[in-house]
Amino acid sequence: MNVSTAILERRAEKMFDPAFAISEQQMTDLLEKAMLSPTAFNIQNWRIVNVKDPALRQKIREVAWNQDKVTDASLLFVICADLNTWAKEPARYWAGAPQMYQEMLIPAIDVYYRDKPQVQRDEAMRSCGIIAMSIMLLAQEQGWHSCPMDGFDFEAVGKLIKLPEGHVVSMMITIGKRTQESFPRVGKILLNEVLIENTF
Ligand SMILES: Cc1cc2nc3c(=O)[nH]c(=O)nc-3n(C[C@H](O)[C@H](O)[C@H](O)COP(=O)(O)O)c2cc1C
């Protein structure tokens, strides 16, 4: 499947087949590819919680507007970020790069993020949004379906997954096989409302 087809066919699916299973190996293959998604300074700040425990899924569903897909989808990922990966041995993110890049970028990481909580959080959300789309398109390529989600109580989900200090929840994604065709796309605005030339 090419990228355009994956984008054209991806929809935010509502209902998933609880009997459909995705193997550990298939999940690993998907995530290893998704992890090639770009992050600023290569800080790879995403952390992905794979919620396998049915009882935990049920508890998350209860704080996610009772959305069926939370329990029914084959996979439920809580896409989180560690706000401090910039400080965690940052040299490893550039190991093997030409010396000139290492000397320039490794100190620059510190300058960019240190004592800047808003920048750290913005970066977390950027990275998570990008990897989320990679995950959904890779799922599409496998013939699976997905749904991005923010219809849940972030604090409650954070508690349920034991979100560590210095981490944030960005969104959730369900992946599996849909049980019904989506209705045609609705309400899409036109490019001329979105595209601004040069300045607003
Ligand atoms: C960040 C984000 C959060 C969303 N949260 C939910 C959700 O909690 N439940 C749901 O059914 N759909 C959710 N959606 C799906 C959107 O409603 C959907 O993407 C949008 O209506 C466009 O439809 P399409 O993705 O099928 O083209 C979410 C989408 C995004 C990007």
Ligand as a Chemical Component Dictionary entry (heavy atoms), coordinates in Angstrom:
data_LIG
# 
_chem_comp.id                   LIG 
_chem_comp.type                 NON-POLYMER 
_chem_comp.pdbx_formal_charge   0 
_chem_comp.three_letter_code    LIG 
# 
loop_
_chem_comp_atom.comp_id 
_chem_comp_atom.atom_id 
_chem_comp_atom.alt_atom_id 
_chem_comp_atom.type_symbol 
_chem_comp_atom.charge 
_chem_comp_atom.model_Cartn_x 
_chem_comp_atom.model_Cartn_y 
_chem_comp_atom.model_Cartn_z 
_chem_comp_atom.pdbx_ordinal 
LIG C1  C1  C 0 -6.389  13.900 18.746 1  
LIG C2  C2  C 0 -7.662  13.228 18.302 2  
LIG C3  C3  C 0 -8.563  12.781 19.252 3  
LIG C4  C4  C 0 -9.718  12.112 18.872 4  
LIG N1  N1  N 0 -10.524 11.557 19.834 5  
LIG C5  C5  C 0 -11.516 10.725 19.455 6  
LIG C6  C6  C 0 -12.226 9.963  20.421 7  
LIG O1  O1  O 0 -11.987 10.037 21.631 8  
LIG N2  N2  N 0 -13.192 9.129  19.978 9  
LIG C7  C7  C 0 -13.492 8.985  18.650 10 
LIG O2  O2  O 0 -14.367 8.194  18.323 11 
LIG N3  N3  N 0 -12.842 9.696  17.720 12 
LIG C8  C8  C 0 -11.836 10.544 18.084 13 
LIG N4  N4  N 0 -11.124 11.227 17.135 14 
LIG C9  C9  C 0 -11.472 11.047 15.723 15 
LIG C10 C10 C 0 -11.953 12.334 15.020 16 
LIG O3  O3  O 0 -13.262 12.625 15.396 17 
LIG C11 C11 C 0 -11.830 12.074 13.511 18 
LIG O4  O4  O 0 -10.461 11.893 13.208 19 
LIG C12 C12 C 0 -12.378 13.210 12.686 20 
LIG O5  O5  O 0 -13.764 13.341 12.873 21 
LIG C13 C13 C 0 -12.131 12.989 11.195 22 
LIG O6  O6  O 0 -12.601 11.733 10.795 23 
LIG P1  P1  P 0 -11.665 10.692 10.051 24 
LIG O7  O7  O 0 -10.432 10.516 10.901 25 
LIG O8  O8  O 0 -12.449 9.419  9.936  26 
LIG O9  O9  O 0 -11.333 11.278 8.718  27 
LIG C14 C14 C 0 -9.996  11.932 17.498 28 
LIG C15 C15 C 0 -9.087  12.416 16.542 29 
LIG C16 C16 C 0 -7.929  13.030 16.938 30 
LIG C17 C17 C 0 -6.940  13.471 15.895 31 
# 
loop_
_chem_comp_bond.comp_id 
_chem_comp_bond.atom_id_1 
_chem_comp_bond.atom_id_2 
_chem_comp_bond.value_order 
_chem_comp_bond.pdbx_ordinal 
LIG C1  C2  SING 1  
LIG C2  C3  SING 2  
LIG C2  C16 DOUB 3  
LIG C3  C4  DOUB 4  
LIG C4  N1  SING 5  
LIG C4  C14 SING 6  
LIG N1  C5  DOUB 7  
LIG C5  C6  SING 8  
LIG C5  C8  SING 9  
LIG C6  O1  DOUB 10 
LIG C6  N2  SING 11 
LIG N2  C7  SING 12 
LIG C7  O2  DOUB 13 
LIG C7  N3  SING 14 
LIG N3  C8  DOUB 15 
LIG C8  N4  SING 16 
LIG N4  C9  SING 17 
LIG N4  C14 SING 18 
LIG C9  C10 SING 19 
LIG C10 O3  SING 20 
LIG C10 C11 SING 21 
LIG C11 O4  SING 22 
LIG C11 C12 SING 23 
LIG C12 O5  SING 24 
LIG C12 C13 SING 25 
LIG C13 O6  SING 26 
LIG O6  P1  SING 27 
LIG P1  O7  DOUB 28 
LIG P1  O8  SING 29 
LIG P1  O9  SING 30 
LIG C14 C15 DOUB 31 
LIG C15 C16 SING 32 
LIG C16 C17 SING 33 
# 
